[in-house]
Amino acid sequence: MESASIARRTDGAAGPEPDELRARLHRLWGSVAGGWEAHAAYADERGAAVTARLLELAGPRPGERVLELAAGAGGVGLAASERVGADGEVVISDVAPEMTAIAARRAAALGRRNVTTRDLDLESIDEPDTSFDVALCREGIMLVPDPARAAREIRRVLRPGGRVALAVWGPRDRNPWLAIVFDTVAAEIGEPVPPPGVPGPFSLDDAERLACLLGDAGLTAVQVDEVDVPYTAANTDEWWTRTAALAGPLAQRLAALPTPAAAALRRRAEAEASRYANGSGLTIPGVSLVAGATRPD
């Protein structure tokens, strides 16, 4: 199991060296792929409104070539494959081979012959310049060490006039479905979650910053919208099980806790989440930022 400690960088800053951090994060995402496969249908159902807005902004058309980045189980790419038709192509990619294997199995089960998968790093996309009409990324770019580099890579692989649409989580205080987990774990281990120097799900939670990220990469016609993404569950047990399984590197932190500490942490988290109970279960607020942009001709 990966160590949770954060080494001192050689330049004196807190956090691991960038290349060490990348290698660690890549391995960690691969290690939690099982949870993503088990909950793939739920993740797509919950993200349906975000996916719809991504496809609306990017507008993939029949015959076009689409790249999904940091795809996880590939739900966005699979949805896009219906838009491009038999003459188009969707490449579903992730830095973790374990994730792309899940997407490949899902595509095969659906009979999507226009879908292929590749192991690609969002910060260094191993594809030729100007090779895609559309790039999509749902909740991935905020988790890389250098999102500006990733944005430039997206621009590079887009054809002139190509479109990108990506989504990130909005402000932490408007996403208590996940903030509760982070706050509870931080209180248990006595350190911030995520630790200093490690990108987390709220690292791009400001609409203006997200727009500047795309504009600074040379993309134009940038727009950023909010999409409500409430978390619904039958009970706190279902909420905790799903959230912990899909929490990426945090999932390993939780698995490493001694059983008594893990049980106590879970009780505290579920007590916090129970504030959002209603007659039919839980409804916990959530919001995503969805951005669209174009590579100029």
QUIDA-V171264 format. One record per backbone hydrogen bond with DSSP energy under -1.0 kcal/mol. CO is the residue of the C=O (numbers start at 0). NH is the residue of the N-H. E is the energy in kcal/mol with one decimal. If there is no record, write none. Layout:
BEGIN
co=CO nh=NH e=E
co=CO nh=NH e=E
END
This chain:
BEGIN
co=8 nh=11 e=-1.6
co=12 nh=8 e=-1.8
co=16 nh=20 e=-3.0
co=17 nh=21 e=-2.5
co=18 nh=22 e=-2.3
co=19 nh=23 e=-2.2
co=20 nh=24 e=-2.8
co=21 nh=25 e=-2.6
co=22 nh=26 e=-1.9
co=23 nh=27 e=-2.4
co=24 nh=28 e=-2.5
co=25 nh=29 e=-1.6
co=26 nh=30 e=-1.9
co=27 nh=31 e=-1.0
co=29 nh=32 e=-1.3
co=31 nh=35 e=-1.3
co=32 nh=36 e=-2.4
co=33 nh=37 e=-2.2
co=34 nh=38 e=-1.7
co=36 nh=39 e=-1.1
co=38 nh=42 e=-2.6
co=39 nh=43 e=-2.2
co=40 nh=44 e=-2.2
co=41 nh=45 e=-3.0
co=42 nh=46 e=-2.1
co=44 nh=47 e=-1.1
co=46 nh=50 e=-3.0
co=47 nh=51 e=-2.5
co=48 nh=52 e=-1.8
co=49 nh=53 e=-2.6
co=50 nh=54 e=-2.5
co=51 nh=55 e=-1.9
co=52 nh=56 e=-2.5
co=53 nh=57 e=-2.5
co=54 nh=58 e=-2.2
co=60 nh=63 e=-2.2
co=63 nh=88 e=-2.1
co=64 nh=132 e=-2.2
co=64 nh=133 e=-1.7
co=65 nh=90 e=-3.1
co=66 nh=135 e=-2.8
co=67 nh=92 e=-2.3
co=70 nh=73 e=-2.3
co=73 nh=77 e=-2.2
co=74 nh=78 e=-1.8
co=75 nh=79 e=-2.4
co=76 nh=80 e=-1.8
co=79 nh=82 e=-1.1
co=79 nh=83 e=-1.6
co=83 nh=62 e=-2.9
co=84 nh=87 e=-1.3
co=88 nh=65 e=-2.9
co=89 nh=115 e=-2.5
co=90 nh=67 e=-2.8
co=91 nh=117 e=-2.0
co=92 nh=70 e=-2.8
co=95 nh=98 e=-1.2
co=95 nh=99 e=-1.7
co=96 nh=100 e=-2.1
co=97 nh=101 e=-1.0
co=98 nh=102 e=-2.1
co=99 nh=103 e=-2.5
co=100 nh=104 e=-2.1
co=101 nh=105 e=-2.4
co=102 nh=106 e=-2.6
co=103 nh=107 e=-2.3
co=104 nh=108 e=-2.3
co=105 nh=109 e=-1.5
co=106 nh=111 e=-2.5
co=110 nh=112 e=-1.4
co=111 nh=114 e=-1.2
co=113 nh=89 e=-2.7
co=115 nh=91 e=-2.9
co=117 nh=93 e=-1.2
co=120 nh=123 e=-1.5
co=124 nh=126 e=-2.4
co=131 nh=158 e=-2.8
co=132 nh=162 e=-2.4
co=133 nh=66 e=-2.4
co=134 nh=164 e=-2.1
co=135 nh=68 e=-2.8
co=136 nh=166 e=-2.5
co=139 nh=142 e=-1.9
co=140 nh=143 e=-1.1
co=145 nh=149 e=-1.8
co=146 nh=150 e=-2.4
co=147 nh=151 e=-2.0
co=148 nh=152 e=-2.0
co=149 nh=153 e=-2.3
co=150 nh=154 e=-2.2
co=151 nh=155 e=-2.2
co=152 nh=156 e=-1.9
co=155 nh=129 e=-2.7
co=156 nh=130 e=-1.2
co=156 nh=131 e=-2.1
co=158 nh=161 e=-3.1
co=161 nh=294 e=-2.9
co=162 nh=134 e=-2.2
co=163 nh=292 e=-2.2
co=164 nh=136 e=-1.6
co=165 nh=290 e=-3.2
co=166 nh=138 e=-2.4
co=167 nh=288 e=-2.9
co=170 nh=173 e=-1.6
co=171 nh=174 e=-1.8
co=174 nh=177 e=-1.6
co=174 nh=178 e=-2.4
co=175 nh=179 e=-2.1
co=177 nh=181 e=-2.1
co=178 nh=182 e=-3.0
co=179 nh=183 e=-2.3
co=180 nh=184 e=-2.6
co=181 nh=185 e=-2.7
co=182 nh=186 e=-2.0
co=183 nh=187 e=-1.7
co=184 nh=188 e=-2.6
co=185 nh=189 e=-1.7
co=194 nh=197 e=-1.9
co=199 nh=202 e=-1.8
co=201 nh=204 e=-1.1
co=205 nh=209 e=-2.4
co=206 nh=210 e=-2.3
co=207 nh=211 e=-2.3
co=208 nh=212 e=-2.2
co=209 nh=213 e=-1.6
co=210 nh=214 e=-2.5
co=211 nh=215 e=-3.2
co=213 nh=218 e=-1.9
co=214 nh=217 e=-1.7
co=219 nh=293 e=-2.8
co=222 nh=291 e=-2.4
co=224 nh=289 e=-2.9
co=226 nh=287 e=-2.8
co=230 nh=283 e=-3.0
co=232 nh=281 e=-3.2
co=234 nh=238 e=-1.9
co=235 nh=239 e=-2.7
co=236 nh=240 e=-2.5
co=237 nh=241 e=-2.3
co=238 nh=242 e=-2.6
co=239 nh=243 e=-2.7
co=240 nh=244 e=-1.6
co=241 nh=245 e=-1.8
co=246 nh=249 e=-1.7
co=247 nh=250 e=-1.8
co=248 nh=252 e=-1.2
co=249 nh=253 e=-2.3
co=250 nh=254 e=-2.2
co=251 nh=255 e=-1.7
co=253 nh=256 e=-1.1
co=257 nh=261 e=-2.8
co=258 nh=262 e=-2.5
co=259 nh=263 e=-2.2
co=260 nh=264 e=-2.5
co=261 nh=265 e=-2.3
co=262 nh=266 e=-2.1
co=263 nh=267 e=-2.2
co=264 nh=268 e=-2.6
co=265 nh=269 e=-2.8
co=266 nh=270 e=-2.0
co=267 nh=271 e=-1.9
co=268 nh=272 e=-2.6
co=269 nh=273 e=-1.8
co=271 nh=274 e=-1.3
co=272 nh=275 e=-2.3
co=273 nh=276 e=-1.7
co=275 nh=282 e=-1.9
co=277 nh=280 e=-1.1
co=280 nh=277 e=-3.4
co=281 nh=232 e=-1.7
co=283 nh=230 e=-3.5
co=284 nh=176 e=-1.0
co=285 nh=228 e=-2.7
co=286 nh=169 e=-2.7
co=287 nh=226 e=-2.5
co=288 nh=167 e=-2.4
co=289 nh=224 e=-2.9
co=290 nh=165 e=-2.4
co=291 nh=222 e=-2.1
co=292 nh=163 e=-2.6
co=293 nh=219 e=-3.3
co=294 nh=160 e=-2.6
END
